[in-house]
Amino acid sequence: MEKLTLKEEEVMEKIWAIDAPCAPKDVVALYDEPKPNVNTVATSFQSLEKKGYLSHKSCGRGYLYYAIIEKTAYGSNRFGGLVERFFGGSLLSAVSAFVKEENVDADELIEYLQNLKNKRR
């Protein structure tokens, strides 16, 4: 999965939010003011399609685009990269950091461990 720029990620977030085939103007409509130029967003669509995140279908004189990478798949991939980059590939170190920062409480951690045990059986 090719890495996205921050702007491309922002556009993908909006496409995932729409959750239906859309055009650049539909994505622009979701931005707060000042809205980006529709041509700028259209350029991001083209880049996202080249990177394998979007595909399109003809609709009248234009195209409608749709995500071919699910948000959860992208998030999992990005999380794996984060663990590799900042925690030396150690998921335990990453989880420890979340627990230390109190982003995960003990009950959530116990529930996760029980689910993990059940999956391995």
N, C-alpha and C positions, 0 to 999 in steps of 0.2 A: 504494500500500500504506500503510494508516494505521499510524502509530507505536504501539507497545505500551508500556505501563508496565512497570517492572521485574518486578512481580508477574505480569502477564500473560505476559511473556517466560518467566518461571520455569515457569508452568503449561504453556505451549506446549512448552517443553523436555521436560517429563514426558510430554505427549501424544505428541510425536514419538518419545520413547523407547519408549512402549508400542507404537506402530506398528500399532494396530488400533482399531476403534471401542471407546470406553470411556465410563465414567460418572465423575462427580466423585469418587466413593469410590475408584475405581481409581487416580486421580492422588494422592489423599490418602495412599494406601498407600505411595507411593514417597518420601514426605517422611521425613526424620529427625525424631526427637522434638525439640521439641514440634511435633506435626503441626497444620496449620491445620484449622479447622473445615470440615466438608464443605460447609456453606452458603456460606462465603467462597469456596471453590473453585468452587462452582456459579455464583456471581455472576460470577466470572471467565469461566466458560464462556459465559455469556450475553453478556458484553461482547465476548469473542472472536468469537462468532457474529455479533454486530452489526457488528463491524469487518471481517468477511469472512474470518476465519481458520479458522473451524469451521463444520460443518454437522451436522445430526443426523438420526437415523432412529428411529422408534418401536420400542420393545422392551418388550413386556409393558405394565406400567403407567408406564414411564418412557421415557427416551431414551438412546441411545448416540450419542456425539459422535465426529467424526473430522475430522482436519486436511484442509483443502482448499488450504492453502498449504504447499509443501514447505519443509523446513528450509533447504535450499541456496538456494532462491529468496529466502527471508527474509534469510539471511546475506548474499547478494549485494547485496540492496537496502540493508541496514544498512551494508555496507562502502562502497557508493557514497555514502551519506550522510556517512560518516566522512571519506572522501576530500574530498568537497565542503566539509564544515564545517571540517576541521582543516588541509587541504592546498590550499585554494583550487581544488579540482577537478583538481589535477595528480596523476595516478597516478604519474608519475615521482618527484615529491616524496615521496609515500607510500612507494614502494618504497625510495627512498634512506633514509628514516627507518628502515625495517625492516632494511636492510643495515647502517646505522650502529649500530643497537642489537644487531646480530648475531642477529636473529631469522630471518634468511635468509642461508645461506652462499653462496659464489660458485658452487659446483656447481649448487645449486638454481636460482639466478638464470640461469645459462647454459642449463640444461635448459628453463626457462620460456621464455627468448628463442628457443631453437630450436623449441619447440612453437608459439610465436606466429608465427614465420617460416613454418613448414609450413602453418599454418591460412590464412595470407594468400595462399598460392600456389594 
